[in-house]
């Protein structure tokens, strides 16, 4: 189920994005981005609709994923 990110408390959303960024372990090439820059990138993707916040009842967890990869259970 997609959770409207705009309805999530700003502090909670920041913590969710930060947790997502830290566990992704993405390689950004030669120039490493700061945590703040990574969080801002994910927030921009949520704002543009490229990414969505998803709750999985099956796994009882919340995640952020590209909109194109979301497939309702």
PDB file of N, H, CA, C and O in Angstrom:
ATOM      1  N   UNK A   1       0.838  -1.149   0.000  1.00  0.00           N
ATOM      2  CA  UNK A   1       0.000   0.000   0.000  1.00  0.00           C
ATOM      3  C   UNK A   1       0.901   1.237   0.000  1.00  0.00           C
ATOM      4  O   UNK A   1       1.845   1.324   0.785  1.00  0.00           O
ATOM      5  N   UNK A   2       0.605   2.186  -0.881  1.00  0.00           N
ATOM      6  H   UNK A   2      -0.162   2.115  -1.519  1.00  0.00           H
ATOM      7  CA  UNK A   2       1.364   3.443  -0.926  1.00  0.00           C
ATOM      8  C   UNK A   2       0.863   4.358   0.185  1.00  0.00           C
ATOM      9  O   UNK A   2      -0.340   4.566   0.346  1.00  0.00           O
ATOM     10  N   UNK A   3       1.802   4.896   0.941  1.00  0.00           N
ATOM     11  H   UNK A   3       2.779   4.727   0.810  1.00  0.00           H
ATOM     12  CA  UNK A   3       1.507   5.850   2.007  1.00  0.00           C
ATOM     13  C   UNK A   3       1.843   7.242   1.481  1.00  0.00           C
ATOM     14  O   UNK A   3       2.975   7.472   1.054  1.00  0.00           O
ATOM     15  N   UNK A   4       0.889   8.182   1.498  1.00  0.00           N
ATOM     16  H   UNK A   4      -0.030   7.996   1.844  1.00  0.00           H
ATOM     17  CA  UNK A   4       1.205   9.543   1.034  1.00  0.00           C
ATOM     18  C   UNK A   4       2.291  10.163   1.930  1.00  0.00           C
ATOM     19  O   UNK A   4       2.066  10.397   3.117  1.00  0.00           O
ATOM     20  N   UNK A   5       3.443  10.420   1.356  1.00  0.00           N
ATOM     21  H   UNK A   5       3.625  10.231   0.392  1.00  0.00           H
ATOM     22  CA  UNK A   5       4.564  10.922   2.149  1.00  0.00           C
ATOM     23  C   UNK A   5       4.251  12.285   2.761  1.00  0.00           C
ATOM     24  O   UNK A   5       4.802  12.642   3.802  1.00  0.00           O
ATOM     25  N   UNK A   6       3.368  13.044   2.116  1.00  0.00           N
ATOM     26  H   UNK A   6       2.921  12.754   1.270  1.00  0.00           H
ATOM     27  CA  UNK A   6       3.015  14.378   2.615  1.00  0.00           C
ATOM     28  C   UNK A   6       2.275  14.306   3.952  1.00  0.00           C
ATOM     29  O   UNK A   6       2.242  15.284   4.698  1.00  0.00           O
ATOM     30  N   UNK A   7       1.684  13.151   4.253  1.00  0.00           N
ATOM     31  H   UNK A   7       1.711  12.356   3.646  1.00  0.00           H
ATOM     32  CA  UNK A   7       0.924  12.986   5.494  1.00  0.00           C
ATOM     33  C   UNK A   7       1.781  12.453   6.643  1.00  0.00           C
ATOM     34  O   UNK A   7       1.292  12.295   7.761  1.00  0.00           O
ATOM     35  N   UNK A   8       3.048  12.177   6.369  1.00  0.00           N
ATOM     36  H   UNK A   8       3.445  12.305   5.460  1.00  0.00           H
ATOM     37  CA  UNK A   8       3.963  11.685   7.402  1.00  0.00           C
ATOM     38  C   UNK A   8       4.589  12.883   8.103  1.00  0.00           C
ATOM     39  O   UNK A   8       5.018  13.838   7.455  1.00  0.00           O
ATOM     40  N   UNK A   9       4.640  12.827   9.431  1.00  0.00           N
ATOM     41  H   UNK A   9       4.292  12.051   9.957  1.00  0.00           H
ATOM     42  CA  UNK A   9       5.273  13.889  10.205  1.00  0.00           C
ATOM     43  C   UNK A   9       6.675  14.153   9.635  1.00  0.00           C
ATOM     44  O   UNK A   9       7.410  13.205   9.361  1.00  0.00           O
ATOM     45  N   UNK A  10       7.054  15.424   9.452  1.00  0.00           N
ATOM     46  H   UNK A  10       6.456  16.195   9.674  1.00  0.00           H
ATOM     47  CA  UNK A  10       8.352  15.742   8.837  1.00  0.00           C
ATOM     48  C   UNK A  10       9.550  15.076   9.514  1.00  0.00           C
ATOM     49  O   UNK A  10      10.460  14.611   8.829  1.00  0.00           O
ATOM     50  N   UNK A  11       9.563  15.023  10.844  1.00  0.00           N
ATOM     51  H   UNK A  11       8.824  15.401  11.400  1.00  0.00           H
ATOM     52  CA  UNK A  11      10.683  14.371  11.539  1.00  0.00           C
ATOM     53  C   UNK A  11      10.697  12.873  11.261  1.00  0.00           C
ATOM     54  O   UNK A  11      11.758  12.283  11.055  1.00  0.00           O
ATOM     55  N   UNK A  12       9.523  12.268  11.255  1.00  0.00           N
ATOM     56  H   UNK A  12       8.662  12.747  11.422  1.00  0.00           H
ATOM     57  CA  UNK A  12       9.420  10.843  10.967  1.00  0.00           C
ATOM     58  C   UNK A  12       9.844  10.555   9.536  1.00  0.00           C
ATOM     59  O   UNK A  12      10.536   9.571   9.276  1.00  0.00           O
ATOM     60  N   UNK A  13       9.429  11.411   8.605  1.00  0.00           N
ATOM     61  H   UNK A  13       8.867  12.210   8.816  1.00  0.00           H
ATOM     62  CA  UNK A  13       9.811  11.236   7.206  1.00  0.00           C
ATOM     63  C   UNK A  13      11.320  11.340   7.049  1.00  0.00           C
ATOM     64  O   UNK A  13      11.931  10.533   6.348  1.00  0.00           O
ATOM     65  N   UNK A  14      11.925  12.334   7.701  1.00  0.00           N
ATOM     66  H   UNK A  14      11.428  12.990   8.270  1.00  0.00           H
ATOM     67  CA  UNK A  14      13.381  12.486   7.621  1.00  0.00           C
ATOM     68  C   UNK A  14      14.061  11.220   8.133  1.00  0.00           C
ATOM     69  O   UNK A  14      14.985  10.710   7.499  1.00  0.00           O
ATOM     70  N   UNK A  15      13.604  10.709   9.285  1.00  0.00           N
ATOM     71  H   UNK A  15      12.854  11.124   9.800  1.00  0.00           H
ATOM     72  CA  UNK A  15      14.205   9.500   9.854  1.00  0.00           C
ATOM     73  C   UNK A  15      14.015   8.295   8.935  1.00  0.00           C
ATOM     74  O   UNK A  15      14.915   7.465   8.808  1.00  0.00           O
ATOM     75  N   UNK A  16      12.867   8.197   8.306  1.00  0.00           N
ATOM     76  H   UNK A  16      12.136   8.871   8.410  1.00  0.00           H
ATOM     77  CA  UNK A  16      12.599   7.110   7.367  1.00  0.00           C
ATOM     78  C   UNK A  16      13.544   7.193   6.164  1.00  0.00           C
ATOM     79  O   UNK A  16      14.132   6.192   5.756  1.00  0.00           O
ATOM     80  N   UNK A  17      13.680   8.389   5.609  1.00  0.00           N
ATOM     81  H   UNK A  17      13.202   9.202   5.941  1.00  0.00           H
ATOM     82  CA  UNK A  17      14.576   8.579   4.456  1.00  0.00           C
ATOM     83  C   UNK A  17      16.021   8.307   4.859  1.00  0.00           C
ATOM     84  O   UNK A  17      16.753   7.636   4.132  1.00  0.00           O
ATOM     85  N   UNK A  18      16.430   8.821   6.007  1.00  0.00           N
ATOM     86  H   UNK A  18      15.835   9.366   6.598  1.00  0.00           H
ATOM     87  CA  UNK A  18      17.803   8.609   6.475  1.00  0.00           C
ATOM     88  C   UNK A  18      18.091   7.113   6.653  1.00  0.00           C
ATOM     89  O   UNK A  18      19.149   6.629   6.248  1.00  0.00           O
ATOM     90  N   UNK A  19      17.158   6.393   7.252  1.00  0.00           N
ATOM     91  H   UNK A  19      16.299   6.785   7.581  1.00  0.00           H
ATOM     92  CA  UNK A  19      17.319   4.958   7.439  1.00  0.00           C
ATOM     93  C   UNK A  19      17.427   4.244   6.096  1.00  0.00           C
ATOM     94  O   UNK A  19      18.253   3.347   5.928  1.00  0.00           O
ATOM     95  N   UNK A  20      16.595   4.642   5.149  1.00  0.00           N
ATOM     96  H   UNK A  20      15.924   5.371   5.285  1.00  0.00           H
ATOM     97  CA  UNK A  20      16.619   4.075   3.800  1.00  0.00           C
ATOM     98  C   UNK A  20      17.973   4.313   3.136  1.00  0.00           C
ATOM     99  O   UNK A  20      18.568   3.392   2.577  1.00  0.00           O
ATOM    100  N   UNK A  21      18.447   5.538   3.200  1.00  0.00           N
ATOM    101  H   UNK A  21      17.964   6.287   3.654  1.00  0.00           H
ATOM    102  CA  UNK A  21      19.725   5.900   2.571  1.00  0.00           C
ATOM    103  C   UNK A  21      20.879   5.114   3.198  1.00  0.00           C
ATOM    104  O   UNK A  21      21.756   4.622   2.488  1.00  0.00           O
ATOM    105  N   UNK A  22      20.877   4.999   4.511  1.00  0.00           N
ATOM    106  H   UNK A  22      20.164   5.398   5.088  1.00  0.00           H
ATOM    107  CA  UNK A  22      21.967   4.310   5.200  1.00  0.00           C
ATOM    108  C   UNK A  22      21.994   2.814   4.902  1.00  0.00           C
ATOM    109  O   UNK A  22      23.073   2.223   4.856  1.00  0.00           O
ATOM    110  N   UNK A  23      20.847   2.193   4.702  1.00  0.00           N
ATOM    111  H   UNK A  23      19.971   2.673   4.740  1.00  0.00           H
ATOM    112  CA  UNK A  23      20.851   0.755   4.445  1.00  0.00           C
ATOM    113  C   UNK A  23      21.032   0.418   2.964  1.00  0.00           C
ATOM    114  O   UNK A  23      21.351  -0.721   2.625  1.00  0.00           O
ATOM    115  N   UNK A  24      20.832   1.395   2.086  1.00  0.00           N
ATOM    116  H   UNK A  24      20.573   2.320   2.361  1.00  0.00           H
ATOM    117  CA  UNK A  24      20.982   1.138   0.658  1.00  0.00           C
ATOM    118  C   UNK A  24      22.434   0.920   0.255  1.00  0.00           C
ATOM    119  O   UNK A  24      22.712   0.084  -0.606  1.00  0.00           O
ATOM    120  N   UNK A  25      23.358   1.649   0.855  1.00  0.00           N
ATOM    121  H   UNK A  25      23.132   2.328   1.554  1.00  0.00           H
ATOM    122  CA  UNK A  25      24.777   1.470   0.552  1.00  0.00           C
ATOM    123  C   UNK A  25      25.110   1.712  -0.910  1.00  0.00           C
ATOM    124  O   UNK A  25      25.947   1.015  -1.484  1.00  0.00           O
ATOM    125  N   UNK A  26      24.462   2.693  -1.509  1.00  0.00           N
ATOM    126  H   UNK A  26      23.782   3.259  -1.042  1.00  0.00           H
ATOM    127  CA  UNK A  26      24.664   2.987  -2.924  1.00  0.00           C
ATOM    128  C   UNK A  26      26.032   3.591  -3.175  1.00  0.00           C
ATOM    129  O   UNK A  26      26.509   4.410  -2.390  1.00  0.00           O
ATOM    130  N   UNK A  27      26.659   3.190  -4.263  1.00  0.00           N
ATOM    131  H   UNK A  27      26.270   2.525  -4.901  1.00  0.00           H
ATOM    132  CA  UNK A  27      27.944   3.748  -4.679  1.00  0.00           C
ATOM    133  C   UNK A  27      27.671   4.963  -5.555  1.00  0.00           C
ATOM    134  O   UNK A  27      26.983   4.860  -6.571  1.00  0.00           O
ATOM    135  N   UNK A  28      28.208   6.105  -5.163  1.00  0.00           N
ATOM    136  H   UNK A  28      28.767   6.188  -4.338  1.00  0.00           H
ATOM    137  CA  UNK A  28      27.998   7.334  -5.912  1.00  0.00           C
ATOM    138  C   UNK A  28      29.206   7.712  -6.765  1.00  0.00           C
ATOM    139  O   UNK A  28      29.331   8.863  -7.184  1.00  0.00           O
ATOM    140  N   UNK A  29      30.093   6.758  -7.026  1.00  0.00           N
ATOM    141  H   UNK A  29      29.992   5.823  -6.686  1.00  0.00           H
ATOM    142  CA  UNK A  29      31.240   7.022  -7.879  1.00  0.00           C
ATOM    143  C   UNK A  29      32.386   7.653  -7.116  1.00  0.00           C
ATOM    144  O   UNK A  29      32.540   7.457  -5.911  1.00  0.00           O
ATOM    145  N   UNK A  30      33.184   8.414  -7.844  1.00  0.00           N
ATOM    146  H   UNK A  30      33.058   8.574  -8.823  1.00  0.00           H
ATOM    147  CA  UNK A  30      34.383   9.004  -7.254  1.00  0.00           C
ATOM    148  C   UNK A  30      34.066  10.038  -6.189  1.00  0.00           C
ATOM    149  O   UNK A  30      34.784  10.147  -5.195  1.00  0.00           O
ATOM    150  N   UNK A  31      32.995  10.799  -6.388  1.00  0.00           N
ATOM    151  H   UNK A  31      32.411  10.711  -7.195  1.00  0.00           H
ATOM    152  CA  UNK A  31      32.671  11.855  -5.440  1.00  0.00           C
ATOM    153  C   UNK A  31      31.507  11.386  -4.557  1.00  0.00           C
ATOM    154  O   UNK A  31      30.361  11.322  -5.003  1.00  0.00           O
ATOM    155  N   UNK A  32      31.818  11.066  -3.318  1.00  0.00           N
ATOM    156  H   UNK A  32      32.749  11.118  -2.956  1.00  0.00           H
ATOM    157  CA  UNK A  32      30.806  10.589  -2.374  1.00  0.00           C
ATOM    158  C   UNK A  32      29.902  11.746  -1.961  1.00  0.00           C
ATOM    159  O   UNK A  32      30.380  12.854  -1.715  1.00  0.00           O
ATOM    160  N   UNK A  33      28.599  11.491  -1.884  1.00  0.00           N
ATOM    161  H   UNK A  33      28.211  10.591  -2.084  1.00  0.00           H
ATOM    162  CA  UNK A  33      27.646  12.506  -1.442  1.00  0.00           C
ATOM    163  C   UNK A  33      27.513  12.444   0.066  1.00  0.00           C
ATOM    164  O   UNK A  33      27.688  11.389   0.674  1.00  0.00           O
ATOM    165  N   UNK A  34      27.203  13.582   0.663  1.00  0.00           N
ATOM    166  H   UNK A  34      27.061  14.440   0.169  1.00  0.00           H
ATOM    167  CA  UNK A  34      26.956  13.627   2.101  1.00  0.00           C
ATOM    168  C   UNK A  34      25.604  12.987   2.395  1.00  0.00           C
ATOM    169  O   UNK A  34      24.769  12.832   1.503  1.00  0.00           O
ATOM    170  N   UNK A  35      25.403  12.622   3.636  1.00  0.00           N
ATOM    171  H   UNK A  35      26.080  12.748   4.361  1.00  0.00           H
ATOM    172  CA  UNK A  35      24.124  12.066   4.055  1.00  0.00           C
ATOM    173  C   UNK A  35      23.006  13.052   3.754  1.00  0.00           C
ATOM    174  O   UNK A  35      21.948  12.660   3.260  1.00  0.00           O
ATOM    175  N   UNK A  36      23.229  14.318   4.046  1.00  0.00           N
ATOM    176  H   UNK A  36      24.088  14.637   4.447  1.00  0.00           H
ATOM    177  CA  UNK A  36      22.206  15.335   3.790  1.00  0.00           C
ATOM    178  C   UNK A  36      21.857  15.415   2.305  1.00  0.00           C
ATOM    179  O   UNK A  36      20.688  15.573   1.953  1.00  0.00           O
ATOM    180  N   UNK A  37      22.853  15.308   1.435  1.00  0.00           N
ATOM    181  H   UNK A  37      23.803  15.179   1.721  1.00  0.00           H
ATOM    182  CA  UNK A  37      22.600  15.356  -0.008  1.00  0.00           C
ATOM    183  C   UNK A  37      21.808  14.136  -0.458  1.00  0.00           C
ATOM    184  O   UNK A  37      20.924  14.245  -1.308  1.00  0.00           O
ATOM    185  N   UNK A  38      22.123  12.977   0.110  1.00  0.00           N
ATOM    186  H   UNK A  38      22.841  12.889   0.800  1.00  0.00           H
ATOM    187  CA  UNK A  38      21.391  11.753  -0.232  1.00  0.00           C
ATOM    188  C   UNK A  38      19.943  11.840   0.221  1.00  0.00           C
ATOM    189  O   UNK A  38      19.032  11.453  -0.511  1.00  0.00           O
ATOM    190  N   UNK A  39      19.732  12.354   1.438  1.00  0.00           N
ATOM    191  H   UNK A  39      20.472  12.669   2.032  1.00  0.00           H
ATOM    192  CA  UNK A  39      18.369  12.527   1.953  1.00  0.00           C
ATOM    193  C   UNK A  39      17.605  13.506   1.063  1.00  0.00           C
ATOM    194  O   UNK A  39      16.443  13.265   0.737  1.00  0.00           O
ATOM    195  N   UNK A  40      18.241  14.599   0.670  1.00  0.00           N
ATOM    196  H   UNK A  40      19.186  14.795   0.935  1.00  0.00           H
ATOM    197  CA  UNK A  40      17.598  15.588  -0.205  1.00  0.00           C
ATOM    198  C   UNK A  40      17.231  14.971  -1.550  1.00  0.00           C
ATOM    199  O   UNK A  40      16.172  15.276  -2.099  1.00  0.00           O
ATOM    200  N   UNK A  41      18.095  14.102  -2.093  1.00  0.00           N
ATOM    201  H   UNK A  41      18.955  13.854  -1.647  1.00  0.00           H
ATOM    202  CA  UNK A  41      17.803  13.437  -3.365  1.00  0.00           C
ATOM    203  C   UNK A  41      16.550  12.569  -3.260  1.00  0.00           C
ATOM    204  O   UNK A  41      15.696  12.592  -4.147  1.00  0.00           O
ATOM    205  N   UNK A  42      16.444  11.802  -2.169  1.00  0.00           N
ATOM    206  H   UNK A  42      17.138  11.783  -1.449  1.00  0.00           H
ATOM    207  CA  UNK A  42      15.273  10.931  -1.984  1.00  0.00           C
ATOM    208  C   UNK A  42      14.024  11.785  -1.793  1.00  0.00           C
ATOM    209  O   UNK A  42      12.971  11.465  -2.345  1.00  0.00           O
ATOM    210  N   UNK A  43      14.125  12.867  -1.020  1.00  0.00           N
ATOM    211  H   UNK A  43      14.980  13.127  -0.572  1.00  0.00           H
ATOM    212  CA  UNK A  43      12.974  13.762  -0.813  1.00  0.00           C
ATOM    213  C   UNK A  43      12.521  14.349  -2.146  1.00  0.00           C
ATOM    214  O   UNK A  43      11.321  14.465  -2.395  1.00  0.00           O
ATOM    215  N   UNK A  44      13.471  14.719  -3.004  1.00  0.00           N
ATOM    216  H   UNK A  44      14.445  14.624  -2.801  1.00  0.00           H
ATOM    217  CA  UNK A  44      13.133  15.246  -4.327  1.00  0.00           C
ATOM    218  C   UNK A  44      12.404  14.188  -5.144  1.00  0.00           C
ATOM    219  O   UNK A  44      11.438  14.495  -5.842  1.00  0.00           O
ATOM    220  N   UNK A  45      12.865  12.938  -5.057  1.00  0.00           N
ATOM    221  H   UNK A  45      13.650  12.689  -4.489  1.00  0.00           H
ATOM    222  CA  UNK A  45      12.220  11.850  -5.804  1.00  0.00           C
ATOM    223  C   UNK A  45      10.806  11.579  -5.292  1.00  0.00           C
ATOM    224  O   UNK A  45       9.912  11.269  -6.079  1.00  0.00           O
ATOM    225  N   UNK A  46      10.601  11.693  -3.992  1.00  0.00           N
ATOM    226  H   UNK A  46      11.327  11.945  -3.352  1.00  0.00           H
ATOM    227  CA  UNK A  46       9.250  11.552  -3.445  1.00  0.00           C
ATOM    228  C   UNK A  46       8.364  12.696  -3.934  1.00  0.00           C
ATOM    229  O   UNK A  46       7.221  12.484  -4.337  1.00  0.00           O
ATOM    230  N   UNK A  47       8.906  13.899  -3.891  1.00  0.00           N
ATOM    231  H   UNK A  47       9.835  14.072  -3.563  1.00  0.00           H
ATOM    232  CA  UNK A  47       8.158  15.084  -4.302  1.00  0.00           C
ATOM    233  C   UNK A  47       7.758  15.028  -5.780  1.00  0.00           C
ATOM    234  O   UNK A  47       6.668  15.471  -6.144  1.00  0.00           O
ATOM    235  N   UNK A  48       8.622  14.491  -6.620  1.00  0.00           N
ATOM    236  H   UNK A  48       9.507  14.130  -6.325  1.00  0.00           H
ATOM    237  CA  UNK A  48       8.338  14.426  -8.057  1.00  0.00           C
ATOM    238  C   UNK A  48       7.490  13.209  -8.438  1.00  0.00           C
ATOM    239  O   UNK A  48       6.986  13.119  -9.558  1.00  0.00           O
ATOM    240  N   UNK A  49       7.339  12.274  -7.493  1.00  0.00           N
ATOM    241  H   UNK A  49       7.748  12.347  -6.583  1.00  0.00           H
ATOM    242  CA  UNK A  49       6.561  11.072  -7.784  1.00  0.00           C
ATOM    243  C   UNK A  49       7.387   9.926  -8.330  1.00  0.00           C
ATOM    244  O   UNK A  49       6.845   8.866  -8.643  1.00  0.00           O
ATOM    245  N   UNK A  50       8.698  10.123  -8.451  1.00  0.00           N
ATOM    246  H   UNK A  50       9.138  10.984  -8.197  1.00  0.00           H
ATOM    247  CA  UNK A  50       9.575   9.049  -8.936  1.00  0.00           C
ATOM    248  C   UNK A  50       9.668   7.915  -7.924  1.00  0.00           C
ATOM    249  O   UNK A  50       9.836   6.754  -8.299  1.00  0.00           O
ATOM    250  N   UNK A  51       9.557   8.254  -6.633  1.00  0.00           N
ATOM    251  H   UNK A  51       9.420   9.196  -6.328  1.00  0.00           H
ATOM    252  CA  UNK A  51       9.647   7.268  -5.558  1.00  0.00           C
ATOM    253  C   UNK A  51       8.389   7.349  -4.703  1.00  0.00           C
ATOM    254  O   UNK A  51       7.715   8.378  -4.662  1.00  0.00           O
ATOM    255  N   UNK A  52       8.088   6.254  -4.024  1.00  0.00           N
ATOM    256  H   UNK A  52       8.636   5.418  -4.057  1.00  0.00           H
ATOM    257  CA  UNK A  52       6.911   6.198  -3.152  1.00  0.00           C
ATOM    258  C   UNK A  52       7.276   5.549  -1.822  1.00  0.00           C
ATOM    259  O   UNK A  52       8.224   4.768  -1.731  1.00  0.00           O
ATOM    260  N   UNK A  53       6.502   5.892  -0.793  1.00  0.00           N
ATOM    261  H   UNK A  53       5.733   6.526  -0.868  1.00  0.00           H
ATOM    262  CA  UNK A  53       6.630   5.253   0.511  1.00  0.00           C
ATOM    263  C   UNK A  53       5.596   4.122   0.522  1.00  0.00           C
ATOM    264  O   UNK A  53       4.419   4.335   0.235  1.00  0.00           O
ATOM    265  N   UNK A  54       6.059   2.927   0.857  1.00  0.00           N
ATOM    266  H   UNK A  54       7.016   2.753   1.090  1.00  0.00           H
ATOM    267  CA  UNK A  54       5.205   1.744   0.760  1.00  0.00           C
ATOM    268  C   UNK A  54       5.167   0.997   2.092  1.00  0.00           C
ATOM    269  O   UNK A  54       6.199   0.784   2.727  1.00  0.00           O
ATOM    270  N   UNK A  55       3.959   0.601   2.506  1.00  0.00           N
ATOM    271  H   UNK A  55       3.119   0.774   1.991  1.00  0.00           H
ATOM    272  CA  UNK A  55       3.772  -0.246   3.684  1.00  0.00           C
ATOM    273  C   UNK A  55       3.439  -1.643   3.190  1.00  0.00           C
ATOM    274  O   UNK A  55       2.554  -1.811   2.351  1.00  0.00           O
ATOM    275  N   UNK A  56       4.135  -2.637   3.697  1.00  0.00           N
ATOM    276  H   UNK A  56       4.854  -2.501   4.379  1.00  0.00           H
ATOM    277  CA  UNK A  56       3.865  -4.027   3.354  1.00  0.00           C
ATOM    278  C   UNK A  56       3.204  -4.701   4.549  1.00  0.00           C
ATOM    279  O   UNK A  56       3.831  -4.885   5.592  1.00  0.00           O
ATOM    280  N   UNK A  57       1.930  -5.069   4.390  1.00  0.00           N
ATOM    281  H   UNK A  57       1.421  -4.919   3.543  1.00  0.00           H
ATOM    282  CA  UNK A  57       1.246  -5.800   5.462  1.00  0.00           C
ATOM    283  C   UNK A  57       1.863  -7.177   5.637  1.00  0.00           C
ATOM    284  O   UNK A  57       1.980  -7.668   6.760  1.00  0.00           O
ATOM    285  N   UNK A  58       2.256  -7.802   4.540  1.00  0.00           N
ATOM    286  H   UNK A  58       2.161  -7.403   3.628  1.00  0.00           H
ATOM    287  CA  UNK A  58       2.841  -9.136   4.595  1.00  0.00           C
ATOM    288  C   UNK A  58       4.107  -9.151   5.448  1.00  0.00           C
ATOM    289  O   UNK A  58       4.282 -10.022   6.300  1.00  0.00           O
ATOM    290  N   UNK A  59       4.984  -8.181   5.210  1.00  0.00           N
ATOM    291  H   UNK A  59       4.842  -7.473   4.518  1.00  0.00           H
ATOM    292  CA  UNK A  59       6.258  -8.126   5.922  1.00  0.00           C
ATOM    293  C   UNK A  59       6.229  -7.179   7.127  1.00  0.00           C
ATOM    294  O   UNK A  59       7.182  -7.114   7.904  1.00  0.00           O
ATOM    295  N   UNK A  60       5.133  -6.458   7.265  1.00  0.00           N
ATOM    296  H   UNK A  60       4.359  -6.511   6.634  1.00  0.00           H
ATOM    297  CA  UNK A  60       4.969  -5.479   8.341  1.00  0.00           C
ATOM    298  C   UNK A  60       6.152  -4.523   8.426  1.00  0.00           C
ATOM    299  O   UNK A  60       6.770  -4.342   9.475  1.00  0.00           O
ATOM    300  N   UNK A  61       6.441  -3.916   7.265  1.00  0.00           N
ATOM    301  H   UNK A  61       5.938  -4.063   6.413  1.00  0.00           H
ATOM    302  CA  UNK A  61       7.506  -2.920   7.250  1.00  0.00           C
ATOM    303  C   UNK A  61       7.168  -1.810   6.266  1.00  0.00           C
ATOM    304  O   UNK A  61       6.272  -1.935   5.431  1.00  0.00           O
ATOM    305  N   UNK A  62       7.915  -0.723   6.393  1.00  0.00           N
ATOM    306  H   UNK A  62       8.643  -0.621   7.071  1.00  0.00           H
ATOM    307  CA  UNK A  62       7.742   0.429   5.513  1.00  0.00           C
ATOM    308  C   UNK A  62       9.029   0.601   4.729  1.00  0.00           C
ATOM    309  O   UNK A  62      10.121   0.364   5.246  1.00  0.00           O
ATOM    310  N   UNK A  63       8.893   1.016   3.479  1.00  0.00           N
ATOM    311  H   UNK A  63       8.007   1.209   3.059  1.00  0.00           H
ATOM    312  CA  UNK A  63      10.060   1.144   2.625  1.00  0.00           C
ATOM    313  C   UNK A  63       9.835   2.274   1.628  1.00  0.00           C
ATOM    314  O   UNK A  63       8.716   2.759   1.457  1.00  0.00           O
ATOM    315  N   UNK A  64      10.909   2.679   0.981  1.00  0.00           N
ATOM    316  H   UNK A  64      11.818   2.285   1.120  1.00  0.00           H
ATOM    317  CA  UNK A  64      10.850   3.651  -0.111  1.00  0.00           C
ATOM    318  C   UNK A  64      11.335   2.922  -1.344  1.00  0.00           C
ATOM    319  O   UNK A  64      12.346   2.221  -1.304  1.00  0.00           O
ATOM    320  N   UNK A  65      10.615   3.088  -2.440  1.00  0.00           N
ATOM    321  H   UNK A  65       9.794   3.658  -2.473  1.00  0.00           H
ATOM    322  CA  UNK A  65      11.019   2.408  -3.670  1.00  0.00           C
ATOM    323  C   UNK A  65      10.626   3.232  -4.889  1.00  0.00           C
ATOM    324  O   UNK A  65       9.739   4.082  -4.811  1.00  0.00           O
ATOM    325  N   UNK A  66      11.296   2.975  -6.028  1.00  0.00           N
ATOM    326  H   UNK A  66      12.017   2.285  -6.092  1.00  0.00           H
ATOM    327  CA  UNK A  66      10.894   3.642  -7.261  1.00  0.00           C
ATOM    328  C   UNK A  66       9.449   3.271  -7.587  1.00  0.00           C
ATOM    329  O   UNK A  66       9.048   2.118  -7.428  1.00  0.00           O
ATOM    330  N   UNK A  67       8.674   4.243  -8.041  1.00  0.00           N
ATOM    331  H   UNK A  67       8.999   5.180  -8.170  1.00  0.00           H
ATOM    332  CA  UNK A  67       7.264   4.010  -8.344  1.00  0.00           C
ATOM    333  C   UNK A  67       7.092   2.832  -9.302  1.00  0.00           C
ATOM    334  O   UNK A  67       6.157   2.046  -9.143  1.00  0.00           O
ATOM    335  N   UNK A  68       7.962   2.697 -10.279  1.00  0.00           N
ATOM    336  H   UNK A  68       8.721   3.336 -10.408  1.00  0.00           H
ATOM    337  CA  UNK A  68       7.862   1.627 -11.277  1.00  0.00           C
ATOM    338  C   UNK A  68       8.080   0.232 -10.711  1.00  0.00           C
ATOM    339  O   UNK A  68       7.688  -0.753 -11.336  1.00  0.00           O
ATOM    340  N   UNK A  69       8.696   0.132  -9.546  1.00  0.00           N
ATOM    341  H   UNK A  69       9.014   0.933  -9.038  1.00  0.00           H
ATOM    342  CA  UNK A  69       8.941  -1.178  -8.933  1.00  0.00           C
ATOM    343  C   UNK A  69       7.839  -1.575  -7.955  1.00  0.00           C
ATOM    344  O   UNK A  69       7.836  -2.698  -7.451  1.00  0.00           O
ATOM    345  N   UNK A  70       6.907  -0.668  -7.683  1.00  0.00           N
ATOM    346  H   UNK A  70       6.910   0.245  -8.092  1.00  0.00           H
ATOM    347  CA  UNK A  70       5.833  -0.998  -6.744  1.00  0.00           C
ATOM    348  C   UNK A  70       4.777  -1.842  -7.420  1.00  0.00           C
ATOM    349  O   UNK A  70       4.196  -1.461  -8.436  1.00  0.00           O
ATOM    350  N   UNK A  71       4.544  -2.998  -6.828  1.00  0.00           N
ATOM    351  H   UNK A  71       5.016  -3.308  -6.003  1.00  0.00           H
ATOM    352  CA  UNK A  71       3.509  -3.908  -7.308  1.00  0.00           C
ATOM    353  C   UNK A  71       2.657  -4.288  -6.105  1.00  0.00           C
ATOM    354  O   UNK A  71       3.145  -4.977  -5.209  1.00  0.00           O
ATOM    355  N   UNK A  72       1.393  -3.859  -6.056  1.00  0.00           N
ATOM    356  H   UNK A  72       0.996  -3.299  -6.783  1.00  0.00           H
ATOM    357  CA  UNK A  72       0.555  -4.171  -4.890  1.00  0.00           C
ATOM    358  C   UNK A  72       0.516  -5.668  -4.633  1.00  0.00           C
ATOM    359  O   UNK A  72       0.491  -6.474  -5.563  1.00  0.00           O
ATOM    360  N   UNK A  73       0.510  -6.025  -3.359  1.00  0.00           N
ATOM    361  H   UNK A  73       0.530  -5.370  -2.603  1.00  0.00           H
ATOM    362  CA  UNK A  73       0.509  -7.424  -2.958  1.00  0.00           C
ATOM    363  C   UNK A  73      -0.825  -8.074  -3.268  1.00  0.00           C
ATOM    364  O   UNK A  73      -1.012  -9.260  -2.997  1.00  0.00           O
TER     365      UNK A  73
END
